Amino acid sequence: MSGLEGFRAEIDAVDSQIVEALAKRFEICQRVANFKKQHGIAMMQPERVEAVKQRRRELAMQYGLDGDFMVALYSVIIQETCRMEDEIIDG
């Protein structure tokens, strides 16, 4: 395997871990949505969303990553989470 192929294989392995972690995160979010539905808790919790984004920004910077990129990435993840929660709570 050439150097480039080896790097690509490493990236593919990390990408698989990312997808697996997202699947696990979304499964937990589904449980949260069911809990919210059972207890009459509003889907959107703006203070929680902002806290998550801020903590991920800080974590990204600890690893030398761009904080704005991480906030943008988590905005997409949170958007999907809200869509899923909305289906469970209002669906």
PyMOL Python script that loads the backbone (N, CA, C, O; Angstrom):
from pymol import cmd

cmd.read_pdbstr("""\
ATOM      1  N   MET A   1       0.853  -1.174   0.000  1.00  0.00           N
ATOM      2  CA  MET A   1       0.000   0.000   0.000  1.00  0.00           C
ATOM      3  C   MET A   1       0.897   1.235   0.000  1.00  0.00           C
ATOM      4  O   MET A   1       1.798   1.365   0.828  1.00  0.00           O
ATOM      5  N   SER A   2       0.635   2.133  -0.937  1.00  0.00           N
ATOM      6  CA  SER A   2       1.441   3.348  -1.000  1.00  0.00           C
ATOM      7  C   SER A   2       1.101   4.255   0.177  1.00  0.00           C
ATOM      8  O   SER A   2       0.104   4.052   0.870  1.00  0.00           O
ATOM      9  N   GLY A   3       1.943   5.254   0.387  1.00  0.00           N
ATOM     10  CA  GLY A   3       1.710   6.183   1.482  1.00  0.00           C
ATOM     11  C   GLY A   3       0.348   6.840   1.410  1.00  0.00           C
ATOM     12  O   GLY A   3      -0.349   6.955   2.419  1.00  0.00           O
ATOM     13  N   LEU A   4      -0.036   7.274   0.208  1.00  0.00           N
ATOM     14  CA  LEU A   4      -1.323   7.946   0.047  1.00  0.00           C
ATOM     15  C   LEU A   4      -2.482   6.998   0.349  1.00  0.00           C
ATOM     16  O   LEU A   4      -3.451   7.383   1.003  1.00  0.00           O
ATOM     17  N   GLU A   5      -2.380   5.770  -0.127  1.00  0.00           N
ATOM     18  CA  GLU A   5      -3.437   4.789   0.146  1.00  0.00           C
ATOM     19  C   GLU A   5      -3.540   4.503   1.640  1.00  0.00           C
ATOM     20  O   GLU A   5      -4.634   4.327   2.176  1.00  0.00           O
ATOM     21  N   GLY A   6      -2.398   4.461   2.298  1.00  0.00           N
ATOM     22  CA  GLY A   6      -2.391   4.240   3.746  1.00  0.00           C
ATOM     23  C   GLY A   6      -3.075   5.373   4.487  1.00  0.00           C
ATOM     24  O   GLY A   6      -3.864   5.144   5.404  1.00  0.00           O
ATOM     25  N   PHE A   7      -2.763   6.605   4.079  1.00  0.00           N
ATOM     26  CA  PHE A   7      -3.412   7.760   4.701  1.00  0.00           C
ATOM     27  C   PHE A   7      -4.923   7.719   4.478  1.00  0.00           C
ATOM     28  O   PHE A   7      -5.710   7.996   5.383  1.00  0.00           O
ATOM     29  N   ARG A   8      -5.305   7.367   3.252  1.00  0.00           N
ATOM     30  CA  ARG A   8      -6.734   7.303   2.942  1.00  0.00           C
ATOM     31  C   ARG A   8      -7.432   6.234   3.772  1.00  0.00           C
ATOM     32  O   ARG A   8      -8.562   6.427   4.221  1.00  0.00           O
ATOM     33  N   ALA A   9      -6.764   5.117   3.973  1.00  0.00           N
ATOM     34  CA  ALA A   9      -7.335   4.056   4.810  1.00  0.00           C
ATOM     35  C   ALA A   9      -7.502   4.541   6.248  1.00  0.00           C
ATOM     36  O   ALA A   9      -8.501   4.233   6.898  1.00  0.00           O
ATOM     37  N   GLU A  10      -6.527   5.296   6.742  1.00  0.00           N
ATOM     38  CA  GLU A  10      -6.640   5.853   8.097  1.00  0.00           C
ATOM     39  C   GLU A  10      -7.815   6.824   8.191  1.00  0.00           C
ATOM     40  O   GLU A  10      -8.577   6.799   9.158  1.00  0.00           O
ATOM     41  N   ILE A  11      -7.952   7.678   7.175  1.00  0.00           N
ATOM     42  CA  ILE A  11      -9.063   8.635   7.152  1.00  0.00           C
ATOM     43  C   ILE A  11     -10.392   7.892   7.110  1.00  0.00           C
ATOM     44  O   ILE A  11     -11.329   8.253   7.822  1.00  0.00           O
ATOM     45  N   ASP A  12     -10.480   6.853   6.277  1.00  0.00           N
ATOM     46  CA  ASP A  12     -11.712   6.066   6.192  1.00  0.00           C
ATOM     47  C   ASP A  12     -12.063   5.439   7.537  1.00  0.00           C
ATOM     48  O   ASP A  12     -13.233   5.395   7.918  1.00  0.00           O
ATOM     49  N   ALA A  13     -11.057   4.958   8.251  1.00  0.00           N
ATOM     50  CA  ALA A  13     -11.299   4.354   9.569  1.00  0.00           C
ATOM     51  C   ALA A  13     -11.811   5.401  10.557  1.00  0.00           C
ATOM     52  O   ALA A  13     -12.744   5.140  11.316  1.00  0.00           O
ATOM     53  N   VAL A  14     -11.202   6.575  10.543  1.00  0.00           N
ATOM     54  CA  VAL A  14     -11.655   7.652  11.431  1.00  0.00           C
ATOM     55  C   VAL A  14     -13.070   8.083  11.050  1.00  0.00           C
ATOM     56  O   VAL A  14     -13.901   8.319  11.927  1.00  0.00           O
ATOM     57  N   ASP A  15     -13.351   8.189   9.752  1.00  0.00           N
ATOM     58  CA  ASP A  15     -14.693   8.561   9.305  1.00  0.00           C
ATOM     59  C   ASP A  15     -15.731   7.552   9.792  1.00  0.00           C
ATOM     60  O   ASP A  15     -16.835   7.936  10.179  1.00  0.00           O
ATOM     61  N   SER A  16     -15.386   6.274   9.774  1.00  0.00           N
ATOM     62  CA  SER A  16     -16.299   5.250  10.287  1.00  0.00           C
ATOM     63  C   SER A  16     -16.571   5.460  11.770  1.00  0.00           C
ATOM     64  O   SER A  16     -17.700   5.293  12.232  1.00  0.00           O
ATOM     65  N   GLN A  17     -15.532   5.827  12.511  1.00  0.00           N
ATOM     66  CA  GLN A  17     -15.704   6.092  13.942  1.00  0.00           C
ATOM     67  C   GLN A  17     -16.594   7.313  14.168  1.00  0.00           C
ATOM     68  O   GLN A  17     -17.408   7.333  15.092  1.00  0.00           O
ATOM     69  N   ILE A  18     -16.435   8.326  13.325  1.00  0.00           N
ATOM     70  CA  ILE A  18     -17.262   9.531  13.442  1.00  0.00           C
ATOM     71  C   ILE A  18     -18.727   9.187  13.200  1.00  0.00           C
ATOM     72  O   ILE A  18     -19.601   9.612  13.956  1.00  0.00           O
ATOM     73  N   VAL A  19     -18.998   8.415  12.143  1.00  0.00           N
ATOM     74  CA  VAL A  19     -20.378   8.039  11.826  1.00  0.00           C
ATOM     75  C   VAL A  19     -20.963   7.187  12.952  1.00  0.00           C
ATOM     76  O   VAL A  19     -22.117   7.372  13.339  1.00  0.00           O
ATOM     77  N   GLU A  20     -20.175   6.261  13.473  1.00  0.00           N
ATOM     78  CA  GLU A  20     -20.634   5.422  14.584  1.00  0.00           C
ATOM     79  C   GLU A  20     -20.948   6.283  15.812  1.00  0.00           C
ATOM     80  O   GLU A  20     -21.957   6.063  16.483  1.00  0.00           O
ATOM     81  N   ALA A  21     -20.095   7.253  16.103  1.00  0.00           N
ATOM     82  CA  ALA A  21     -20.323   8.139  17.247  1.00  0.00           C
ATOM     83  C   ALA A  21     -21.584   8.982  17.037  1.00  0.00           C
ATOM     84  O   ALA A  21     -22.354   9.188  17.975  1.00  0.00           O
ATOM     85  N   LEU A  22     -21.797   9.467  15.819  1.00  0.00           N
ATOM     86  CA  LEU A  22     -23.008  10.243  15.538  1.00  0.00           C
ATOM     87  C   LEU A  22     -24.258   9.383  15.685  1.00  0.00           C
ATOM     88  O   LEU A  22     -25.271   9.842  16.213  1.00  0.00           O
ATOM     89  N   ALA A  23     -24.191   8.141  15.220  1.00  0.00           N
ATOM     90  CA  ALA A  23     -25.334   7.239  15.367  1.00  0.00           C
ATOM     91  C   ALA A  23     -25.656   7.037  16.845  1.00  0.00           C
ATOM     92  O   ALA A  23     -26.823   7.046  17.237  1.00  0.00           O
ATOM     93  N   LYS A  24     -24.632   6.857  17.652  1.00  0.00           N
ATOM     94  CA  LYS A  24     -24.832   6.692  19.095  1.00  0.00           C
ATOM     95  C   LYS A  24     -25.413   7.971  19.700  1.00  0.00           C
ATOM     96  O   LYS A  24     -26.326   7.910  20.523  1.00  0.00           O
ATOM     97  N   ARG A  25     -24.886   9.125  19.294  1.00  0.00           N
ATOM     98  CA  ARG A  25     -25.387  10.409  19.804  1.00  0.00           C
ATOM     99  C   ARG A  25     -26.860  10.581  19.461  1.00  0.00           C
ATOM    100  O   ARG A  25     -27.653  10.982  20.313  1.00  0.00           O
ATOM    101  N   PHE A  26     -27.234  10.277  18.209  1.00  0.00           N
ATOM    102  CA  PHE A  26     -28.618  10.442  17.786  1.00  0.00           C
ATOM    103  C   PHE A  26     -29.543   9.458  18.506  1.00  0.00           C
ATOM    104  O   PHE A  26     -30.699   9.781  18.778  1.00  0.00           O
ATOM    105  N   GLU A  27     -29.043   8.272  18.813  1.00  0.00           N
ATOM    106  CA  GLU A  27     -29.853   7.300  19.559  1.00  0.00           C
ATOM    107  C   GLU A  27     -30.140   7.841  20.959  1.00  0.00           C
ATOM    108  O   GLU A  27     -31.258   7.715  21.458  1.00  0.00           O
ATOM    109  N   ILE A  28     -29.146   8.434  21.582  1.00  0.00           N
ATOM    110  CA  ILE A  28     -29.340   9.045  22.900  1.00  0.00           C
ATOM    111  C   ILE A  28     -30.324  10.210  22.791  1.00  0.00           C
ATOM    112  O   ILE A  28     -31.185  10.381  23.655  1.00  0.00           O
ATOM    113  N   CYS A  29     -30.200  11.000  21.746  1.00  0.00           N
ATOM    114  CA  CYS A  29     -31.108  12.135  21.543  1.00  0.00           C
ATOM    115  C   CYS A  29     -32.549  11.665  21.359  1.00  0.00           C
ATOM    116  O   CYS A  29     -33.480  12.353  21.777  1.00  0.00           O
ATOM    117  N   GLN A  30     -32.740  10.516  20.745  1.00  0.00           N
ATOM    118  CA  GLN A  30     -34.089   9.965  20.615  1.00  0.00           C
ATOM    119  C   GLN A  30     -34.653   9.618  21.990  1.00  0.00           C
ATOM    120  O   GLN A  30     -35.836   9.835  22.253  1.00  0.00           O
ATOM    121  N   ARG A  31     -33.810   9.081  22.862  1.00  0.00           N
ATOM    122  CA  ARG A  31     -34.246   8.779  24.229  1.00  0.00           C
ATOM    123  C   ARG A  31     -34.597  10.070  24.973  1.00  0.00           C
ATOM    124  O   ARG A  31     -35.568  10.120  25.727  1.00  0.00           O
ATOM    125  N   VAL A  32     -33.796  11.105  24.749  1.00  0.00           N
ATOM    126  CA  VAL A  32     -34.080  12.412  25.357  1.00  0.00           C
ATOM    127  C   VAL A  32     -35.436  12.924  24.869  1.00  0.00           C
ATOM    128  O   VAL A  32     -36.237  13.419  25.661  1.00  0.00           O
ATOM    129  N   ALA A  33     -35.688  12.806  23.574  1.00  0.00           N
ATOM    130  CA  ALA A  33     -36.958  13.275  23.009  1.00  0.00           C
ATOM    131  C   ALA A  33     -38.136  12.521  23.622  1.00  0.00           C
ATOM    132  O   ALA A  33     -39.164  13.121  23.936  1.00  0.00           O
ATOM    133  N   ASN A  34     -37.989  11.226  23.789  1.00  0.00           N
ATOM    134  CA  ASN A  34     -39.057  10.446  24.421  1.00  0.00           C
ATOM    135  C   ASN A  34     -39.281  10.895  25.862  1.00  0.00           C
ATOM    136  O   ASN A  34     -40.422  10.981  26.317  1.00  0.00           O
ATOM    137  N   PHE A  35     -38.205  11.179  26.571  1.00  0.00           N
ATOM    138  CA  PHE A  35     -38.308  11.676  27.943  1.00  0.00           C
ATOM    139  C   PHE A  35     -39.029  13.020  27.966  1.00  0.00           C
ATOM    140  O   PHE A  35     -39.922  13.242  28.784  1.00  0.00           O
ATOM    141  N   LYS A  36     -38.634  13.913  27.059  1.00  0.00           N
ATOM    142  CA  LYS A  36     -39.274  15.230  26.989  1.00  0.00           C
ATOM    143  C   LYS A  36     -40.769  15.087  26.702  1.00  0.00           C
ATOM    144  O   LYS A  36     -41.592  15.780  27.301  1.00  0.00           O
ATOM    145  N   LYS A  37     -41.108  14.192  25.791  1.00  0.00           N
ATOM    146  CA  LYS A  37     -42.513  13.982  25.435  1.00  0.00           C
ATOM    147  C   LYS A  37     -43.294  13.475  26.645  1.00  0.00           C
ATOM    148  O   LYS A  37     -44.390  13.959  26.929  1.00  0.00           O
ATOM    149  N   GLN A  38     -42.735  12.510  27.350  1.00  0.00           N
ATOM    150  CA  GLN A  38     -43.419  11.918  28.506  1.00  0.00           C
ATOM    151  C   GLN A  38     -43.591  12.913  29.649  1.00  0.00           C
ATOM    152  O   GLN A  38     -44.542  12.812  30.425  1.00  0.00           O
ATOM    153  N   HIS A  39     -42.677  13.872  29.755  1.00  0.00           N
ATOM    154  CA  HIS A  39     -42.697  14.800  30.880  1.00  0.00           C
ATOM    155  C   HIS A  39     -43.128  16.222  30.492  1.00  0.00           C
ATOM    156  O   HIS A  39     -43.019  17.147  31.297  1.00  0.00           O
ATOM    157  N   GLY A  40     -43.611  16.388  29.271  1.00  0.00           N
ATOM    158  CA  GLY A  40     -44.117  17.686  28.840  1.00  0.00           C
ATOM    159  C   GLY A  40     -43.068  18.781  28.794  1.00  0.00           C
ATOM    160  O   GLY A  40     -43.362  19.943  29.074  1.00  0.00           O
ATOM    161  N   ILE A  41     -41.848  18.412  28.443  1.00  0.00           N
ATOM    162  CA  ILE A  41     -40.751  19.377  28.362  1.00  0.00           C
ATOM    163  C   ILE A  41     -40.637  19.865  26.922  1.00  0.00           C
ATOM    164  O   ILE A  41     -40.702  19.067  25.987  1.00  0.00           O
ATOM    165  N   ALA A  42     -40.469  21.154  26.745  1.00  0.00           N
ATOM    166  CA  ALA A  42     -40.344  21.727  25.399  1.00  0.00           C
ATOM    167  C   ALA A  42     -39.136  21.141  24.674  1.00  0.00           C
ATOM    168  O   ALA A  42     -38.094  20.882  25.275  1.00  0.00           O
ATOM    169  N   MET A  43     -39.304  20.940  23.367  1.00  0.00           N
ATOM    170  CA  MET A  43     -38.217  20.383  22.571  1.00  0.00           C
ATOM    171  C   MET A  43     -37.004  21.302  22.594  1.00  0.00           C
ATOM    172  O   MET A  43     -35.892  20.868  22.896  1.00  0.00           O
ATOM    173  N   MET A  44     -37.222  22.568  22.273  1.00  0.00           N
ATOM    174  CA  MET A  44     -36.105  23.502  22.148  1.00  0.00           C
ATOM    175  C   MET A  44     -35.706  24.033  23.513  1.00  0.00           C
ATOM    176  O   MET A  44     -36.530  24.544  24.271  1.00  0.00           O
ATOM    177  N   GLN A  45     -34.431  23.900  23.802  1.00  0.00           N
ATOM    178  CA  GLN A  45     -33.841  24.400  25.042  1.00  0.00           C
ATOM    179  C   GLN A  45     -32.676  25.308  24.639  1.00  0.00           C
ATOM    180  O   GLN A  45     -31.526  24.868  24.645  1.00  0.00           O
ATOM    181  N   PRO A  46     -32.960  26.580  24.286  1.00  0.00           N
ATOM    182  CA  PRO A  46     -31.928  27.466  23.730  1.00  0.00           C
ATOM    183  C   PRO A  46     -30.673  27.593  24.593  1.00  0.00           C
ATOM    184  O   PRO A  46     -29.565  27.666  24.063  1.00  0.00           O
ATOM    185  N   GLU A  47     -30.837  27.619  25.911  1.00  0.00           N
ATOM    186  CA  GLU A  47     -29.656  27.755  26.773  1.00  0.00           C
ATOM    187  C   GLU A  47     -28.763  26.525  26.674  1.00  0.00           C
ATOM    188  O   GLU A  47     -27.540  26.642  26.752  1.00  0.00           O
ATOM    189  N   ARG A  48     -29.355  25.351  26.504  1.00  0.00           N
ATOM    190  CA  ARG A  48     -28.578  24.118  26.344  1.00  0.00           C
ATOM    191  C   ARG A  48     -27.835  24.142  25.008  1.00  0.00           C
ATOM    192  O   ARG A  48     -26.666  23.765  24.937  1.00  0.00           O
ATOM    193  N   VAL A  49     -28.512  24.582  23.958  1.00  0.00           N
ATOM    194  CA  VAL A  49     -27.887  24.652  22.632  1.00  0.00           C
ATOM    195  C   VAL A  49     -26.663  25.561  22.681  1.00  0.00           C
ATOM    196  O   VAL A  49     -25.597  25.195  22.186  1.00  0.00           O
ATOM    197  N   GLU A  50     -26.810  26.730  23.270  1.00  0.00           N
ATOM    198  CA  GLU A  50     -25.680  27.665  23.339  1.00  0.00           C
ATOM    199  C   GLU A  50     -24.552  27.118  24.204  1.00  0.00           C
ATOM    200  O   GLU A  50     -23.379  27.311  23.886  1.00  0.00           O
ATOM    201  N   ALA A  51     -24.896  26.440  25.290  1.00  0.00           N
ATOM    202  CA  ALA A  51     -23.869  25.850  26.156  1.00  0.00           C
ATOM    203  C   ALA A  51     -23.092  24.767  25.416  1.00  0.00           C
ATOM    204  O   ALA A  51     -21.870  24.682  25.538  1.00  0.00           O
ATOM    205  N   VAL A  52     -23.799  23.938  24.650  1.00  0.00           N
ATOM    206  CA  VAL A  52     -23.135  22.879  23.874  1.00  0.00           C
ATOM    207  C   VAL A  52     -22.183  23.498  22.864  1.00  0.00           C
ATOM    208  O   VAL A  52     -21.032  23.076  22.756  1.00  0.00           O
ATOM    209  N   LYS A  53     -22.652  24.489  22.128  1.00  0.00           N
ATOM    210  CA  LYS A  53     -21.803  25.126  21.117  1.00  0.00           C
ATOM    211  C   LYS A  53     -20.560  25.747  21.751  1.00  0.00           C
ATOM    212  O   LYS A  53     -19.459  25.616  21.216  1.00  0.00           O
ATOM    213  N   GLN A  54     -20.730  26.412  22.874  1.00  0.00           N
ATOM    214  CA  GLN A  54     -19.588  27.052  23.532  1.00  0.00           C
ATOM    215  C   GLN A  54     -18.585  26.010  24.028  1.00  0.00           C
ATOM    216  O   GLN A  54     -17.377  26.186  23.875  1.00  0.00           O
ATOM    217  N   ARG A  55     -19.082  24.935  24.616  1.00  0.00           N
ATOM    218  CA  ARG A  55     -18.159  23.897  25.103  1.00  0.00           C
ATOM    219  C   ARG A  55     -17.432  23.216  23.948  1.00  0.00           C
ATOM    220  O   ARG A  55     -16.252  22.886  24.071  1.00  0.00           O
ATOM    221  N   ARG A  56     -18.113  23.004  22.837  1.00  0.00           N
ATOM    222  CA  ARG A  56     -17.457  22.375  21.681  1.00  0.00           C
ATOM    223  C   ARG A  56     -16.428  23.309  21.064  1.00  0.00           C
ATOM    224  O   ARG A  56     -15.388  22.861  20.582  1.00  0.00           O
ATOM    225  N   ARG A  57     -16.717  24.608  21.078  1.00  0.00           N
ATOM    226  CA  ARG A  57     -15.739  25.599  20.601  1.00  0.00           C
ATOM    227  C   ARG A  57     -14.472  25.502  21.451  1.00  0.00           C
ATOM    228  O   ARG A  57     -13.363  25.445  20.921  1.00  0.00           O
ATOM    229  N   GLU A  58     -14.645  25.485  22.759  1.00  0.00           N
ATOM    230  CA  GLU A  58     -13.501  25.411  23.670  1.00  0.00           C
ATOM    231  C   GLU A  58     -12.734  24.106  23.489  1.00  0.00           C
ATOM    232  O   GLU A  58     -11.503  24.098  23.485  1.00  0.00           O
ATOM    233  N   LEU A  59     -13.464  23.006  23.340  1.00  0.00           N
ATOM    234  CA  LEU A  59     -12.817  21.711  23.140  1.00  0.00           C
ATOM    235  C   LEU A  59     -12.030  21.696  21.835  1.00  0.00           C
ATOM    236  O   LEU A  59     -10.907  21.194  21.786  1.00  0.00           O
ATOM    237  N   ALA A  60     -12.619  22.242  20.785  1.00  0.00           N
ATOM    238  CA  ALA A  60     -11.929  22.308  19.495  1.00  0.00           C
ATOM    239  C   ALA A  60     -10.614  23.058  19.636  1.00  0.00           C
ATOM    240  O   ALA A  60      -9.580  22.617  19.132  1.00  0.00           O
ATOM    241  N   MET A  61     -10.658  24.178  20.313  1.00  0.00           N
ATOM    242  CA  MET A  61      -9.458  24.997  20.457  1.00  0.00           C
ATOM    243  C   MET A  61      -8.391  24.278  21.285  1.00  0.00           C
ATOM    244  O   MET A  61      -7.198  24.475  21.056  1.00  0.00           O
ATOM    245  N   GLN A  62      -8.806  23.454  22.237  1.00  0.00           N
ATOM    246  CA  GLN A  62      -7.841  22.664  23.009  1.00  0.00           C
ATOM    247  C   GLN A  62      -7.073  21.701  22.108  1.00  0.00           C
ATOM    248  O   GLN A  62      -5.919  21.370  22.379  1.00  0.00           O
ATOM    249  N   TYR A  63      -7.726  21.254  21.033  1.00  0.00           N
ATOM    250  CA  TYR A  63      -7.097  20.330  20.094  1.00  0.00           C
ATOM    251  C   TYR A  63      -6.479  21.039  18.892  1.00  0.00           C
ATOM    252  O   TYR A  63      -6.053  20.389  17.937  1.00  0.00           O
ATOM    253  N   GLY A  64      -6.432  22.356  18.938  1.00  0.00           N
ATOM    254  CA  GLY A  64      -5.837  23.114  17.847  1.00  0.00           C
ATOM    255  C   GLY A  64      -6.730  23.226  16.623  1.00  0.00           C
ATOM    256  O   GLY A  64      -6.250  23.491  15.521  1.00  0.00           O
ATOM    257  N   LEU A  65      -8.032  23.023  16.816  1.00  0.00           N
ATOM    258  CA  LEU A  65      -8.982  23.122  15.715  1.00  0.00           C
ATOM    259  C   LEU A  65      -9.664  24.486  15.742  1.00  0.00           C
ATOM    260  O   LEU A  65      -9.656  25.177  16.761  1.00  0.00           O
ATOM    261  N   ASP A  66     -10.243  24.857  14.629  1.00  0.00           N
ATOM    262  CA  ASP A  66     -10.930  26.133  14.504  1.00  0.00           C
ATOM    263  C   ASP A  66     -12.261  26.092  15.258  1.00  0.00           C
ATOM    264  O   ASP A  66     -13.118  25.258  14.963  1.00  0.00           O
ATOM    265  N   GLY A  67     -12.430  26.977  16.213  1.00  0.00           N
ATOM    266  CA  GLY A  67     -13.648  27.014  17.015  1.00  0.00           C
ATOM    267  C   GLY A  67     -14.885  27.325  16.201  1.00  0.00           C
ATOM    268  O   GLY A  67     -15.945  26.748  16.444  1.00  0.00           O
ATOM    269  N   ASP A  68     -14.768  28.238  15.228  1.00  0.00           N
ATOM    270  CA  ASP A  68     -15.914  28.586  14.385  1.00  0.00           C
ATOM    271  C   ASP A  68     -16.357  27.387  13.550  1.00  0.00           C
ATOM    272  O   ASP A  68     -17.553  27.154  13.374  1.00  0.00           O
ATOM    273  N   PHE A  69     -15.390  26.631  13.039  1.00  0.00           N
ATOM    274  CA  PHE A  69     -15.725  25.416  12.283  1.00  0.00           C
ATOM    275  C   PHE A  69     -16.511  24.457  13.165  1.00  0.00           C
ATOM    276  O   PHE A  69     -17.518  23.897  12.732  1.00  0.00           O
ATOM    277  N   MET A  70     -16.055  24.265  14.400  1.00  0.00           N
ATOM    278  CA  MET A  70     -16.717  23.314  15.289  1.00  0.00           C
ATOM    279  C   MET A  70     -18.127  23.772  15.626  1.00  0.00           C
ATOM    280  O   MET A  70     -19.043  22.953  15.696  1.00  0.00           O
ATOM    281  N   VAL A  71     -18.314  25.068  15.834  1.00  0.00           N
ATOM    282  CA  VAL A  71     -19.657  25.588  16.099  1.00  0.00           C
ATOM    283  C   VAL A  71     -20.556  25.357  14.884  1.00  0.00           C
ATOM    284  O   VAL A  71     -21.715  24.974  15.038  1.00  0.00           O
ATOM    285  N   ALA A  72     -20.037  25.585  13.690  1.00  0.00           N
ATOM    286  CA  ALA A  72     -20.817  25.354  12.469  1.00  0.00           C
ATOM    287  C   ALA A  72     -21.183  23.879  12.335  1.00  0.00           C
ATOM    288  O   ALA A  72     -22.313  23.544  11.979  1.00  0.00           O
ATOM    289  N   LEU A  73     -20.234  23.008  12.619  1.00  0.00           N
ATOM    290  CA  LEU A  73     -20.489  21.567  12.548  1.00  0.00           C
ATOM    291  C   LEU A  73     -21.565  21.171  13.552  1.00  0.00           C
ATOM    292  O   LEU A  73     -22.491  20.432  13.215  1.00  0.00           O
ATOM    293  N   TYR A  74     -21.447  21.653  14.766  1.00  0.00           N
ATOM    294  CA  TYR A  74     -22.444  21.313  15.783  1.00  0.00           C
ATOM    295  C   TYR A  74     -23.790  21.958  15.503  1.00  0.00           C
ATOM    296  O   TYR A  74     -24.817  21.437  15.937  1.00  0.00           O
ATOM    297  N   SER A  75     -23.815  23.062  14.800  1.00  0.00           N
ATOM    298  CA  SER A  75     -25.093  23.653  14.396  1.00  0.00           C
ATOM    299  C   SER A  75     -25.850  22.694  13.490  1.00  0.00           C
ATOM    300  O   SER A  75     -27.067  22.555  13.612  1.00  0.00           O
ATOM    301  N   VAL A  76     -25.145  22.037  12.588  1.00  0.00           N
ATOM    302  CA  VAL A  76     -25.765  21.048  11.699  1.00  0.00           C
ATOM    303  C   VAL A  76     -26.226  19.833  12.504  1.00  0.00           C
ATOM    304  O   VAL A  76     -27.331  19.332  12.299  1.00  0.00           O
ATOM    305  N   ILE A  77     -25.387  19.366  13.410  1.00  0.00           N
ATOM    306  CA  ILE A  77     -25.743  18.213  14.246  1.00  0.00           C
ATOM    307  C   ILE A  77     -26.971  18.544  15.098  1.00  0.00           C
ATOM    308  O   ILE A  77     -27.887  17.729  15.210  1.00  0.00           O
ATOM    309  N   ILE A  78     -26.991  19.716  15.687  1.00  0.00           N
ATOM    310  CA  ILE A  78     -28.118  20.125  16.529  1.00  0.00           C
ATOM    311  C   ILE A  78     -29.381  20.296  15.692  1.00  0.00           C
ATOM    312  O   ILE A  78     -30.474  19.957  16.144  1.00  0.00           O
ATOM    313  N   GLN A  79     -29.240  20.817  14.483  1.00  0.00           N
ATOM    314  CA  GLN A  79     -30.393  20.958  13.593  1.00  0.00           C
ATOM    315  C   GLN A  79     -31.024  19.593  13.321  1.00  0.00           C
ATOM    316  O   GLN A  79     -32.247  19.458  13.353  1.00  0.00           O
ATOM    317  N   GLU A  80     -30.206  18.594  13.056  1.00  0.00           N
ATOM    318  CA  GLU A  80     -30.720  17.241  12.811  1.00  0.00           C
ATOM    319  C   GLU A  80     -31.344  16.669  14.078  1.00  0.00           C
ATOM    320  O   GLU A  80     -32.375  15.999  14.017  1.00  0.00           O
ATOM    321  N   THR A  81     -30.729  16.928  15.214  1.00  0.00           N
ATOM    322  CA  THR A  81     -31.280  16.468  16.485  1.00  0.00           C
ATOM    323  C   THR A  81     -32.663  17.078  16.714  1.00  0.00           C
ATOM    324  O   THR A  81     -33.590  16.379  17.125  1.00  0.00           O
ATOM    325  N   CYS A  82     -32.802  18.364  16.454  1.00  0.00           N
ATOM    326  CA  CYS A  82     -34.100  19.033  16.617  1.00  0.00           C
ATOM    327  C   CYS A  82     -35.141  18.446  15.675  1.00  0.00           C
ATOM    328  O   CYS A  82     -36.298  18.277  16.058  1.00  0.00           O
ATOM    329  N   ARG A  83     -34.743  18.137  14.454  1.00  0.00           N
ATOM    330  CA  ARG A  83     -35.670  17.520  13.501  1.00  0.00           C
ATOM    331  C   ARG A  83     -36.153  16.179  14.038  1.00  0.00           C
ATOM    332  O   ARG A  83     -37.343  15.870  13.986  1.00  0.00           O
ATOM    333  N   MET A  84     -35.217  15.386  14.553  1.00  0.00           N
ATOM    334  CA  MET A  84     -35.573  14.076  15.097  1.00  0.00           C
ATOM    335  C   MET A  84     -36.481  14.225  16.319  1.00  0.00           C
ATOM    336  O   MET A  84     -37.483  13.521  16.440  1.00  0.00           O
ATOM    337  N   GLU A  85     -36.129  15.134  17.214  1.00  0.00           N
ATOM    338  CA  GLU A  85     -36.944  15.354  18.410  1.00  0.00           C
ATOM    339  C   GLU A  85     -38.346  15.821  18.029  1.00  0.00           C
ATOM    340  O   GLU A  85     -39.332  15.380  18.620  1.00  0.00           O
ATOM    341  N   ASP A  86     -38.436  16.704  17.049  1.00  0.00           N
ATOM    342  CA  ASP A  86     -39.731  17.211  16.610  1.00  0.00           C
ATOM    343  C   ASP A  86     -40.613  16.074  16.109  1.00  0.00           C
ATOM    344  O   ASP A  86     -41.810  16.047  16.396  1.00  0.00           O
ATOM    345  N   GLU A  87     -40.036  15.140  15.366  1.00  0.00           N
ATOM    346  CA  GLU A  87     -40.796  13.985  14.874  1.00  0.00           C
ATOM    347  C   GLU A  87     -41.337  13.156  16.030  1.00  0.00           C
ATOM    348  O   GLU A  87     -42.475  12.688  15.989  1.00  0.00           O
ATOM    349  N   ILE A  88     -40.518  12.976  17.059  1.00  0.00           N
ATOM    350  CA  ILE A  88     -40.926  12.153  18.198  1.00  0.00           C
ATOM    351  C   ILE A  88     -41.941  12.891  19.067  1.00  0.00           C
ATOM    352  O   ILE A  88     -42.961  12.319  19.452  1.00  0.00           O
ATOM    353  N   ILE A  89     -41.668  14.148  19.373  1.00  0.00           N
ATOM    354  CA  ILE A  89     -42.515  14.894  20.298  1.00  0.00           C
ATOM    355  C   ILE A  89     -43.837  15.304  19.650  1.00  0.00           C
ATOM    356  O   ILE A  89     -44.897  15.174  20.263  1.00  0.00           O
ATOM    357  N   ASP A  90     -43.777  15.793  18.424  1.00  0.00           N
ATOM    358  CA  ASP A  90     -44.987  16.290  17.764  1.00  0.00           C
ATOM    359  C   ASP A  90     -45.571  15.310  16.758  1.00  0.00           C
ATOM    360  O   ASP A  90     -46.683  15.502  16.266  1.00  0.00           O
ATOM    361  N   GLY A  91     -44.816  14.262  16.454  1.00  0.00           N
ATOM    362  CA  GLY A  91     -45.243  13.311  15.433  1.00  0.00           C
ATOM    363  C   GLY A  91     -46.137  12.302  15.948  1.00  0.00           C
ATOM    364  O   GLY A  91     -46.580  11.431  15.200  1.00  0.00           O
TER     365      GLY A  91
END
""", "prot")
cmd.dss("prot")
cmd.show_as("cartoon", "prot")
cmd.util.cbc("prot")
cmd.orient("prot")
